[in-house]
C-alpha cells in the first residue's frame, strides 16, 4: 500500500514568505558535483515557508555523508514507467497544474500548482516525490496578505547532494506581495510591491520531504503614491540579490551577496532586511546542509 507523507509549510509572518516575479538563474549541475544559481530581478510572485529557516541549517555531523554510504545501501526499487502520472492523478492534480517534472528509473519529482485565488493566481504549490516505497508531498504557500506566485518563475534540479545514493532536490519559486496604507487626503493611499525569488533545498532521504535550507536569492521593492495629487512619498526601492552554490560532500551551500541596495524609509510591514533569516545572510556565508 502506498504511504503518503505530506507536510504543510506555513509562513511565520513574512519571515518565510516569497515575493518575486522573475526566477533566479536555475541551478545548473547536470553532470558536476555542484549546484549554482544567482539572484534574478523579481517581477511578481509570492510564497511562504513554515519550518523556521534560520539562514543556517543544522551543521552536519562529521562524516555524516560518508562516501561509502551509498555502496552500503541496496539498490533502489525501480518505478513503474507511469508511477509519477498515477501519483499525480491520485492527488487530483490536473495536467495543466504540473509546472515541472524530473523523472528517473528510481525516483520522480514534480512541482505542481496546488491552489488558486479568486483571480486564478497560484497561491499554493506542492513538491511531489514518488518512490516505489512511498509518495511524499511538501506544500508551500506565499506570505500572508495580497500575495501570489509568479507565472513561469520556477526551476527544479534533482541530484544526490550528499552521496548517500538518494536524490535530493533544489528548486526556486518567485512570489509577489502588495502592501497598502491609507493617507489623510480623500481617496489617497500608497503601495509597496515586494517581489522575491526563493531557493529551497529538500532532503530526499527520509520518507517525508523536509526543507534542509531556504533563503531568498532576489528581493526588490517598488513604492507608489495614489492618486497623482498625493504628496505622501512612498518608501524607496530595495534591490538585494545573492549568488549561491552547493558544493562538496558533505554538502555546503555558499551564499554571496551581489546587490545590497536598501531604502532608508522602509515600512515596518516590509521584510526586515537586517534580521529576517530569509534574506539577511551576509557575503561569504557557508551553510552545512544536514540531509537525511
N, C-alpha and C positions, 0 to 999 in steps of 0.2 A: 504494500500500500504506500502511495506517495505521501511523504511527510512534507508539510509546508511550513516554513519559518517566515514570519512577517513582522518587521519592526517599523513603527512609525517614528519619524524624526520630526519633532515639533519644536519650532524655534523658541528660544527664551528671549522675549522682547525682540530686538533686532540683532542680538548677538549672533544668532545663527541664520541670518537671513541671506538672501541673494538679491542682487539688483543689477542687471546688465542686459544689453541687447546685442552686443557683439561678442561672440565667443572668443576666448583667448586662443592662441595657437594650439591646435590639438597636439596631444603627445605624439612624438614620432620615435618609435623604437621597435620597428618590425623585426629587426634582426640583431639588435645590440643589447647590452646589459643595462641600459639607462632609458628612462623616460624623460622627455624635456618638453617645456612649454613656456610661453611668455604671455604677459598680460595683454589683453586686447583692448580696444577702445569701445566701451559699452554703448549700447544703443537703446535697449529696452528689455527688461526681464525681471523675475522675482522668485526667490526660493529661500527657505529657512531650514536649518538643520536642528535636530533635537539634542543628541548627545553633546554635552558641553565640549566644544573644541577649544582647548586652551592655547592653541597655536603650537603646542608641542605634545606629541603623543608620548605615552609612557616609554621610557628607554627600553630597548630590547636587551634581554639578558645576554651576557657574553656567550657567544656560540649558540644563540637561540636558533639560528638558521644554518645549522651545520651543513656543509656541502654534501655529506653522506646521508642526510635525512631522506632525500628523495629515493636513494637506492634502497633504503630500508623499507620503503612503503610498497605494498603490492600495486601492480598496475591498475589504474582506474578502470572501472567498468565502462565499456563503450555505450554510447547513447544510441537509441533508435534514430534513424535518419530524420524523422519528423518530431522528435521529442520537444523541441522548443515550440513549434507550432501548436502541438497538443497542449502544452502547458499554458500558453497564452489563451487558447480557446477556453480552457478550464477556468481561467481567471477572468473570462468575459472581456478580453481585450480585443477591440476592433482592429482590423488590419491598418486602418488609417492612423491609429494611435501608436503604432510601432515606429519609434523615431530612429533607433539604431539597433543593430544586432551584430553579435560576434559568435560564430558557431565553430565548434571543433568536434572531434570524434568523442571526447570525454566530457566536455562541459560547454554549455551555450549561455550567452548573456543577451539581454535586451534592455533598452531604455524605452519606456513607454509613457505616454501621456495618461495620467490616471484620474484627472479631474478637470472640469472646465467651469468658469464663472458664467454670469448671466450674459456676458458679451462674447462667450465662447473662447476666451483666452485660457490657456492652460494654467491651472493654479495648483496642480499636484502632479508629481511624477513618481514612477517606480522603477527601480533597477531589479530585474528578474534574472536569477541564475538557475539553470537547470542542470542537475547531475543525475546519474542513474539512481542514486540513493534518496534524493530529495529535490524539491523546488523551494527556493528561498526568494523573498522579495523585501526590498527596503524602500520605504515611502519617504519622499522628500516634498516639503511644502515651502512656499515663499514666506517671508516675514509678514507679520500681521499688518493690516492696512490695505491700501489700494495697490496691490502688487500682483505680478504675474510673471511667468517665464517668457523668454524671448523666443520668437519663431526661428527655427533653424539655427539656434545658437547653442550647440552642444557637440561634444566629442566623447568617444569611448575607446579606450585602449585596454586590452587584456593581455597579461603575461604573468609568468611566475616570478614575482619580485624577490622572494627570499630563498629560492632554491629548494623548496620542500616538495616539489612535484605537483603543486596545486595552483591553479590560476587565480591571481588577484586581479584587481581592476582599478584603473584611474579614469575618471571622467570629469568633464566640465559642463556646467549649465549656466545660463545667464538669466538674470531676473531684473525687474524694474519696480520701483515703488514711488508713488507720488505723495508728498506731504503737503498739507494746505493749512493756512491760517487766515482768519478774517481780520480786516483792518477797520479803522474807525469810520472812514467815509462810506457812504451808502453804496453797497454792491462791490466794495473793494476787497481784494484778497491777494495773497501771494502763494506761490507754489515752489516746491523744490522737488525735482525728479532725481532720484538715486538710481544709478544703473551699475550693475556689477556682473562679473564672471566669477563663478566659484568652482574650485577644484575639490574633488573628493577622491580619497584613496580608500578602497574597500579591501578588507582582508577576506581572502577566499577559502581559508582552510576549514573554519567551523561550519556546522550545519546552518547557523543563522548568519546572514550578512550583517556586518557592522562597519562603521566608518573608522578607519585607523587614523585618519587625519583629514581636516578640511580647512581651507583658507581661501580668501579672495585673491585672485590673480589680477583683477582690474576693478577699479571703483571710481566713478565720476559722478558729479552732481551738476545740475543746472537749475538756477532760480529765475523766476519771472514774476512781475507785478501786473495785476489786472484791476480795472481796465486801464486804458492808456494814461488817464489822468492821475492814477495812484502814485503819490510821491514817496511811498514807503519802499525803500530799496530791498530787494531780495538778497539772501546770502550769496556770497561769491562762489565761483566754481571750484571744485576739487578735482584732482586727477592723480590717482595713485595706482601704480602697476608693479607687478613682480615678474621676473623670470624664475622658472623652477625646473628642477631635475630630480630624478630618483636614481641613485647610483649605489653600487656595491652590494655585498651580501655579508652580513645583514644589511638591509637596505636603509639608506639615509636620504631624506628629502631635503634638498638645498633650496633656499629662497634668496633672491637678490632683488632689492627694491630698485626699480629703474625710473620711476616717476614719484615725486613727493610734493606735489602742489596741494596745499591745504589752505582753505579760505579762513580769514581771521574772524569772520562774523557768522559762524555756523549755528544752526538751530540745535537746541538740546535734543530734539527728537531724531536728528540725523545720526547715522552710525558714528560712534566715537572712535576717531582715527588714532587717538593716543592710547587707548586702553582696550578696545574691543579685540578679542583674540582672533577674530576672523581677518583682521587687516593690519594688525599692529606689529607683526614680526619685522625685525629690522634687517638691514642688509647683512648678508653673510650668515643668516640663521640656518642651522643644520638640525634636523629633527630625525632622531632614530625612529623607524617605523616598527611598531610591535604588531606583527601579523600572526594570526593563529595558524 
